[in-house]
Amino acid sequence: MAEAFSGGCGCGAIRFVCSAQPLAIFNCHCRDCQKASGAPFISAMAVPSAAVTITGQPKYHSVRSDSGNTMSRGFCAECGSSLFARISGRADAIGINLTSLDDPNRYHPTMDIWTSSALGWVHMDPSLHKLAKGPPPH
């Protein structure tokens, strides 16, 4: 059985526990992640949706993503912390922002995705696998 991990928002109104290991861990450089985070990329993991228990009520904002899917991003309506992402057509997986983990050093990205949208001034770790598009299939 996988060792559970947990996390939450900055103010504590939303908490989560995941009982499965990540399916993928990545830095996403798509324009939607850039706009949603206010940063050049988001570091996140995909995990099985059924393995995540959320307490509190995240607010979701949905947009059409670069892939053509609907991307729904979950955040805390109280403090604004970005926590989750759900992609239409992938109900079996949920994205969790690595910085929302209680121990964000526990997991490390293994790839950069949507590198075709990466900002020119961002230095990407040359040792990570690169995908021009994304996300990777699970």
N, CA, C and O of each residue as an XYZ file, in Angstrom:
552
protein
N       0.844     -1.184      0.000
C       0.000      0.000      0.000
C       0.888      1.246      0.000
O       1.908      1.297      0.688
N       0.489      2.230     -0.770
C       1.251      3.472     -0.866
C       1.154      4.255      0.431
O       0.136      4.223      1.123
N       2.240      4.964      0.748
C       2.234      5.832      1.923
C       1.467      7.104      1.580
O       1.768      7.767      0.588
N       0.484      7.439      2.397
C      -0.356      8.610      2.152
C       0.447      9.897      2.304
O       1.430      9.949      3.044
N       0.014     10.925      1.596
C       0.581     12.257      1.781
C      -0.565     13.248      1.851
O      -1.682     12.954      1.424
N      -0.280     14.427      2.392
C      -1.338     15.401      2.624
C      -0.868     16.805      2.276
O       0.309     17.049      2.010
N      -1.829     17.712      2.287
C      -1.522     19.108      2.024
C      -2.757     19.956      2.205
O      -3.773     19.494      2.724
N      -2.662     21.205      1.774
C      -3.801     22.101      1.895
C      -3.448     23.510      1.485
O      -2.362     23.790      0.980
N      -4.400     24.381      1.720
C      -4.223     25.780      1.352
C      -3.476     26.533      2.443
O      -3.181     25.980      3.502
N      -3.180     27.771      2.181
C      -2.417     28.591      3.111
C      -3.125     28.908      4.415
O      -2.473     29.056      5.449
N      -4.443     29.016      4.385
C      -5.173     29.387      5.604
C      -5.735     28.184      6.348
O      -6.240     28.335      7.460
N      -5.659     26.989      5.761
C      -6.138     25.780      6.422
C      -7.600     25.461      6.185
O      -8.094     24.469      6.722
N      -8.315     26.257      5.405
C      -9.732     26.006      5.142
C      -9.943     24.755      4.289
O     -10.995     24.121      4.368
N      -8.953     24.401      3.479
C      -9.040     23.216      2.623
C      -7.844     22.326      2.902
O      -6.702     22.787      2.917
N      -8.111     21.056      3.122
C      -7.076     20.046      3.346
C      -7.355     18.873      2.425
O      -8.493     18.664      2.003
N      -6.324     18.111      2.114
C      -6.510     16.899      1.322
C      -5.531     15.832      1.788
O      -4.482     16.126      2.360
N      -5.906     14.587      1.528
C      -5.056     13.427      1.768
C      -5.138     12.567      0.521
O      -6.220     12.364     -0.031
N      -3.991     12.061      0.074
C      -3.938     11.165     -1.073
C      -3.323      9.848     -0.616
O      -2.286      9.838      0.046
N      -3.967      8.734     -0.971
C      -3.514      7.412     -0.554
C      -2.807      6.644     -1.667
O      -2.546      5.450     -1.517
N      -2.491      7.306     -2.778
C      -1.822      6.643     -3.904
C      -0.562      7.408     -4.299
O      -0.439      8.603     -4.034
N       0.339      6.725     -4.914
C       1.538      7.369     -5.442
C       1.186      8.125     -6.725
O       0.232      7.758     -7.411
N       1.936      9.167     -7.056
C       1.663      9.938     -8.272
C       1.787      9.089     -9.538
O       2.619      8.186     -9.631
N       0.931      9.412    -10.504
C       0.999      8.797    -11.834
C       2.063      9.499    -12.674
O       2.721      8.870    -13.502
N       2.228     10.793    -12.461
C       3.218     11.608    -13.167
C       3.491     12.849    -12.322
O       2.610     13.339    -11.616
N       4.732     13.355    -12.405
C       5.117     14.577    -11.705
C       5.825     15.463    -12.727
O       6.767     15.019    -13.383
N       5.382     16.701    -12.864
C       5.865     17.513    -13.975
C       5.820     19.005    -13.676
O       5.152     19.456    -12.745
N       6.552     19.757    -14.493
C       6.439     21.211    -14.575
C       5.646     21.490    -15.844
O       6.049     21.066    -16.927
N       4.524     22.197    -15.729
C       3.722     22.511    -16.910
C       3.934     23.966    -17.299
O       3.739     24.875    -16.493
N       4.336     24.171    -18.553
C       4.654     25.500    -19.077
C       3.566     26.049    -19.997
O       3.809     27.017    -20.718
N       2.357     25.446    -19.988
C       1.307     25.939    -20.883
C       0.871     27.343    -20.466
O       1.051     27.745    -19.316
N       0.306     28.069    -21.401
C      -0.113     29.446    -21.112
C      -1.180     29.502    -20.021
O      -1.211     30.443    -19.229
N      -2.056     28.494    -19.979
C      -3.087     28.485    -18.950
C      -2.466     28.376    -17.564
O      -2.894     29.075    -16.645
N      -1.466     27.513    -17.397
C      -0.789     27.394    -16.093
C      -0.050     28.687    -15.748
O      -0.024     29.101    -14.589
N       0.543     29.315    -16.746
C       1.233     30.581    -16.503
C       0.255     31.636    -16.003
O       0.528     32.333    -15.026
N      -0.878     31.748    -16.675
C      -1.863     32.756    -16.285
C      -2.497     32.444    -14.935
O      -2.704     33.343    -14.119
N      -2.805     31.168    -14.700
C      -3.467     30.779    -13.449
C      -2.554     30.963    -12.239
O      -3.021     31.284    -11.146
N      -1.251     30.758    -12.437
C      -0.329     30.811    -11.304
C       0.350     32.167    -11.141
O       0.826     32.498    -10.056
N       0.395     32.947    -12.210
C       1.167     34.180    -12.167
C       2.659     33.897    -12.157
O       3.456     34.743    -11.751
N       3.033     32.711    -12.601
C       4.425     32.265    -12.617
C       4.719     31.626    -13.976
O       3.791     31.356    -14.739
N       5.996     31.381    -14.290
C       6.327     30.832    -15.602
C       5.895     29.380    -15.815
O       5.817     28.926    -16.956
N       5.613     28.645    -14.736
C       5.112     27.275    -14.848
C       4.547     26.838    -13.511
O       4.774     27.478    -12.484
N       3.801     25.729    -13.539
C       3.287     25.109    -12.320
C       3.950     23.752    -12.178
O       4.031     22.997    -13.147
N       4.425     23.433    -10.983
C       4.925     22.096    -10.669
C       3.773     21.333    -10.038
O       3.201     21.771     -9.039
N       3.432     20.187    -10.626
C       2.251     19.452    -10.191
C       2.449     17.951    -10.351
O       3.419     17.486    -10.950
N       1.505     17.218     -9.797
C       1.479     15.770     -9.971
C       0.064     15.366    -10.346
O      -0.908     16.024     -9.975
N      -0.032     14.282    -11.082
C      -1.326     13.668    -11.370
C      -1.442     12.438    -10.485
O      -0.504     11.648    -10.377
N      -2.599     12.281     -9.853
C      -2.867     11.141     -8.983
C      -4.263     10.610     -9.317
O      -5.076     11.334     -9.891
N      -4.548      9.353     -8.963
C      -5.904      8.837     -9.190
C      -6.935      9.621     -8.370
O      -6.760      9.808     -7.166
N      -7.994     10.073     -9.015
C      -9.038     10.857     -8.332
C      -9.617     10.115     -7.141
O      -9.886     10.716     -6.101
N      -9.810      8.818     -7.286
C     -10.435      8.025     -6.219
C      -9.569      7.951     -4.967
O     -10.067      7.596     -3.898
N      -8.285      8.278     -5.078
C      -7.366      8.184     -3.939
C      -7.277      9.473     -3.139
O      -6.554      9.527     -2.144
N      -8.000     10.522     -3.553
C      -7.895     11.833     -2.903
C      -9.166     12.144     -2.117
O     -10.277     12.053     -2.640
N      -8.981     12.509     -0.866
C     -10.073     12.963     -0.009
C      -9.830     14.435      0.300
O      -8.772     14.807      0.808
N     -10.815     15.265     -0.009
C     -10.712     16.712      0.202
C     -11.695     17.131      1.282
O     -12.874     16.781      1.233
N     -11.200     17.885      2.261
C     -12.090     18.489      3.253
C     -12.069     19.997      3.020
O     -11.025     20.575      2.719
N     -13.214     20.614      3.161
C     -13.365     22.014      2.793
C     -13.945     22.086      1.392
O     -14.122     21.059      0.738
N     -14.237     23.274      0.936
C     -14.897     23.453     -0.356
C     -14.046     24.295     -1.309
O     -14.118     25.523     -1.273
N     -13.237     23.650     -2.164
C     -12.506     24.451     -3.147
C     -13.479     25.116     -4.125
O     -14.538     24.569     -4.431
N     -13.114     26.260     -4.591
C     -13.863     26.932     -5.656
C     -13.152     26.582     -6.951
O     -11.923     26.539     -6.992
N     -13.915     26.330     -8.012
C     -13.325     25.942     -9.292
C     -13.593     27.003    -10.348
O     -14.676     27.584    -10.416
N     -12.587     27.236    -11.161
C     -12.702     28.114    -12.323
C     -12.323     27.275    -13.537
O     -11.286     26.613    -13.534
N     -13.162     27.299    -14.582
C     -12.927     26.459    -15.762
C     -12.633     27.294    -16.996
O     -13.247     28.338    -17.221
N     -11.690     26.821    -17.787
C     -11.325     27.442    -19.065
C     -11.033     26.345    -20.074
O     -10.797     25.192    -19.712
N     -11.052     26.717    -21.328
C     -10.628     25.792    -22.374
C      -9.103     25.854    -22.422
O      -8.529     26.930    -22.594
N      -8.448     24.707    -22.272
C      -6.990     24.674    -22.183
C      -6.347     24.573    -23.565
O      -7.033     24.397    -24.572
N      -5.021     24.688    -23.595
C      -4.263     24.575    -24.842
C      -4.520     23.247    -25.549
O      -4.417     23.171    -26.773
N      -4.853     22.205    -24.796
C      -5.094     20.881    -25.376
C      -6.474     20.775    -26.004
O      -6.758     19.809    -26.712
N      -7.342     21.762    -25.753
C      -8.712     21.710    -26.239
C      -9.681     21.157    -25.215
O     -10.892     21.197    -25.431
N      -9.176     20.643    -24.107
C     -10.017     20.148    -23.026
C     -10.458     21.305    -22.140
O      -9.948     22.420    -22.255
N     -11.410     21.028    -21.255
C     -11.789     22.000    -20.232
C     -10.927     21.747    -19.014
O     -10.886     20.631    -18.497
N     -10.241     22.772    -18.556
C      -9.394     22.695    -17.373
C     -10.128     23.410    -16.254
O     -10.458     24.591    -16.367
N     -10.383     22.680    -15.165
C     -11.018     23.256    -13.988
C      -9.989     23.307    -12.877
O      -9.479     22.272    -12.449
N      -9.684     24.499    -12.411
C      -8.675     24.694    -11.371
C      -9.352     24.978    -10.044
O     -10.210     25.854     -9.942
N      -8.952     24.218     -9.023
C      -9.516     24.371     -7.691
C      -8.604     25.210     -6.813
O      -7.393     24.990     -6.770
N      -9.184     26.160     -6.122
C      -8.416     27.032     -5.247
C      -9.240     27.351     -4.011
O     -10.447     27.111     -3.984
N      -8.596     27.886     -3.002
C      -9.281     28.287     -1.781
C      -9.887     29.673     -1.984
O      -9.184     30.622     -2.331
N     -11.189     29.779     -1.767
C     -11.863     31.070     -1.927
C     -11.486     32.042     -0.810
O     -11.679     33.249     -0.958
N     -10.956     31.542      0.299
C     -10.563     32.401      1.417
C      -9.189     33.037      1.207
O      -9.040     34.254      1.313
N      -8.174     32.197      0.906
C      -6.805     32.712      0.811
C      -6.255     32.743     -0.614
O      -5.205     33.339     -0.855
N      -6.948     32.111     -1.559
C      -6.527     32.141     -2.958
C      -5.511     31.082     -3.354
O      -5.084     31.051     -4.508
N      -5.110     30.212     -2.428
C      -4.120     29.178     -2.751
C      -4.615     28.283     -3.883
O      -5.742     27.789     -3.850
N      -3.765     28.083     -4.875
C      -4.052     27.187     -5.983
C      -3.730     25.755     -5.555
O      -2.626     25.484     -5.083
N      -4.683     24.841     -5.716
C      -4.525     23.500     -5.178
C      -4.633     22.379     -6.210
O      -3.758     21.515     -6.279
N      -5.704     22.387     -7.014
C      -6.040     21.234     -7.851
C      -6.292     21.624     -9.300
O      -6.507     22.792     -9.623
N      -6.261     20.617    -10.160
C      -6.664     20.790    -11.551
C      -7.355     19.512    -12.014
O      -6.901     18.401    -11.737
N      -8.445     19.696    -12.713
C      -9.171     18.569    -13.313
C      -9.292     18.863    -14.800
O      -9.586     19.990    -15.199
N      -9.063     17.847    -15.610
C      -9.128     17.987    -17.065
C     -10.282     17.151    -17.579
O     -10.394     15.973    -17.238
N     -11.149     17.748    -18.403
C     -12.255     16.984    -18.983
C     -11.671     15.800    -19.756
O     -10.610     15.910    -20.371
N     -12.349     14.716    -19.718
C     -11.854     13.522    -20.393
C     -10.883     12.718    -19.547
O     -10.450     11.644    -19.967
N     -10.530     13.205    -18.372
C      -9.625     12.504    -17.451
C     -10.219     12.488    -16.056
O      -9.562     12.896    -15.098
N     -11.454     12.022    -15.930
C     -12.123     11.982    -14.631
C     -11.402     11.063    -13.653
O     -11.613     11.151    -12.444
N     -10.549     10.180    -14.175
C      -9.834      9.225    -13.320
C      -8.615      9.830    -12.637
O      -7.995      9.172    -11.802
N      -8.254     11.076    -12.971
C      -7.053     11.698    -12.397
C      -7.341     13.130    -11.967
O      -8.204     13.806    -12.528
N      -6.601     13.573    -10.960
C      -6.669     14.957    -10.497
C      -5.237     15.460    -10.355
O      -4.352     14.720     -9.926
N      -5.016     16.705    -10.712
C      -3.709     17.328    -10.534
C      -3.647     18.007     -9.180
O      -4.606     18.643     -8.742
N      -2.508     17.863     -8.525
C      -2.269     18.523     -7.243
C      -1.004     19.354     -7.378
O       0.037     18.839     -7.787
N      -1.086     20.643     -7.037
C       0.092     21.502     -7.089
C       1.085     21.060     -6.019
O       0.716     20.896     -4.856
N       2.337     20.869     -6.408
C       3.347     20.381     -5.468
C       3.542     21.328     -4.289
O       3.821     20.877     -3.178
N       3.400     22.614     -4.510
C       3.625     23.567     -3.419
C       2.516     23.532     -2.373
O       2.656     24.135     -1.309
N       1.413     22.832     -2.658
C       0.339     22.707     -1.674
C       0.563     21.523     -0.727
O      -0.192     21.355      0.230
N       1.582     20.707     -0.976
C       1.866     19.557     -0.117
C       2.440     20.013      1.220
O       3.141     21.023      1.291
N       2.141     19.267      2.274
C       2.752     19.560      3.571
C       4.267     19.418      3.492
O       4.998     20.145      4.163
N       4.737     18.480      2.670
C       6.176     18.288      2.450
C       6.451     18.404      0.952
O       6.543     17.383      0.269
N       6.585     19.625      0.425
C       6.768     19.799     -1.019
C       8.101     19.267     -1.536
O       8.285     19.172     -2.749
N       9.029     18.919     -0.659
C      10.296     18.328     -1.105
C      10.217     16.815     -1.278
O      11.165     16.189     -1.752
N       9.100     16.238     -0.898
C       8.955     14.775     -0.977
C       8.966     14.270     -2.418
O       9.512     13.202     -2.695
N       8.371     15.024     -3.331
C       8.279     14.617     -4.735
C       8.976     15.646     -5.618
O       8.979     16.839     -5.315
N       9.560     15.173     -6.706
C      10.303     16.042     -7.622
C       9.804     15.828     -9.047
O       9.560     14.689     -9.445
N       9.648     16.902     -9.823
C       9.250     16.736    -11.218
C      10.250     15.866    -11.976
O      11.457     15.921    -11.741
N       9.712     15.065    -12.889
C      10.549     14.211    -13.736
C      10.500     14.647    -15.192
O      11.213     14.098    -16.032
N       9.649     15.648    -15.495
C       9.538     16.118    -16.879
C       9.007     17.538    -16.923
O       8.378     18.021    -15.982
N       9.277     18.190    -18.041
C       8.694     19.485    -18.378
C       7.726     19.231    -19.518
O       8.097     18.629    -20.525
N       6.464     19.691    -19.368
C       5.479     19.527    -20.436
C       5.050     20.890    -20.965
O       5.218     21.917    -20.307
N       4.495     20.869    -22.165
C       4.111     22.082    -22.879
C       5.300     23.033    -23.010
O       5.168     24.246    -22.849
N       6.466     22.451    -23.306
C       7.668     23.268    -23.474
C       7.556     24.198    -24.680
O       8.286     25.184    -24.779
N       6.641     23.882    -25.593
C       6.427     24.773    -26.747
C       5.899     26.132    -26.310
O       5.979     27.097    -27.070
N       5.361     26.223    -25.100
C       4.847     27.497    -24.561
C       5.753     28.086    -23.482
O       5.426     29.119    -22.899
N       6.865     27.452    -23.217
C       7.762     27.931    -22.156
C       8.277     29.329    -22.485
O       8.572     29.640    -23.639
N       8.377     30.150    -21.473
C       8.923     31.498    -21.654
C      10.411     31.402    -21.958
O      11.121     30.587    -21.370
N      10.876     32.233    -22.874
C      12.248     32.170    -23.333
C      13.299     32.392    -22.262
O      14.435     31.942    -22.408
N      12.940     33.075    -21.195
C      13.914     33.382    -20.149
C      13.929     32.355    -19.019
O      14.696     32.497    -18.066
N      13.085     31.316    -19.117
C      13.051     30.277    -18.093
C      14.152     29.253    -18.353
O      14.293     28.748    -19.467
N      14.921     28.956    -17.325
C      15.942     27.903    -17.428
C      15.319     26.596    -16.955
O      14.955     26.451    -15.788
N      15.202     25.648    -17.883
C      14.665     24.332    -17.532
C      15.809     23.388    -17.208
O      16.866     23.444    -17.837
N      15.601     22.534    -16.243
C      16.575     21.517    -15.854
C      16.833     20.604    -17.058
O      15.917     19.913    -17.503
N      18.050     20.588    -17.591
C      18.325     19.783    -18.782
C      18.210     18.280    -18.538
O      18.123     17.509    -19.494
N      18.209     17.850    -17.276
C      18.125     16.415    -16.999
C      16.683     15.891    -17.038
O      16.471     14.679    -17.037
N      15.692     16.790    -17.072
C      14.301     16.349    -17.107
C      13.851     16.070    -18.535
O      14.253     16.768    -19.465
N      13.018     15.050    -18.706
C      12.419     14.723    -19.997
C      11.564     15.901    -20.453
O      10.909     16.534    -19.625
N      11.556     16.208    -21.742
C      10.806     17.343    -22.280
C       9.730     16.858    -23.255
O       9.979     15.996    -24.099
N       8.533     17.429    -23.121
C       7.447     17.181    -24.061
C       6.968     18.526    -24.593
O       6.634     19.415    -23.809
N       6.929     18.685    -25.911
C       6.480     19.941    -26.504
C       5.027     20.220    -26.176
O       4.627     21.375    -26.031
N       4.241     19.170    -26.060
C       2.839     19.277    -25.673
C       2.648     18.482    -24.392
O       3.619     18.118    -23.729
N       1.421     18.218    -24.053
C       1.184     17.431    -22.844
C      -0.290     17.432    -22.525
O      -1.082     17.947    -23.314
N      -0.680     16.885    -21.421
C       0.133     16.141    -20.466
C       0.394     14.728    -20.950
O      -0.219     14.276    -21.917
N       1.294     14.033    -20.286
C       1.614     12.668    -20.693
C       0.461     11.719    -20.388
O      -0.276     11.935    -19.426
N       0.296     10.671    -21.194
C      -0.739      9.680    -20.859
C      -0.335      8.913    -19.627
O       0.856      8.733    -19.373
N      -1.309      8.455    -18.850
C      -0.999      7.711    -17.630
C      -1.144      6.232    -17.905
O      -0.929      5.414    -17.010
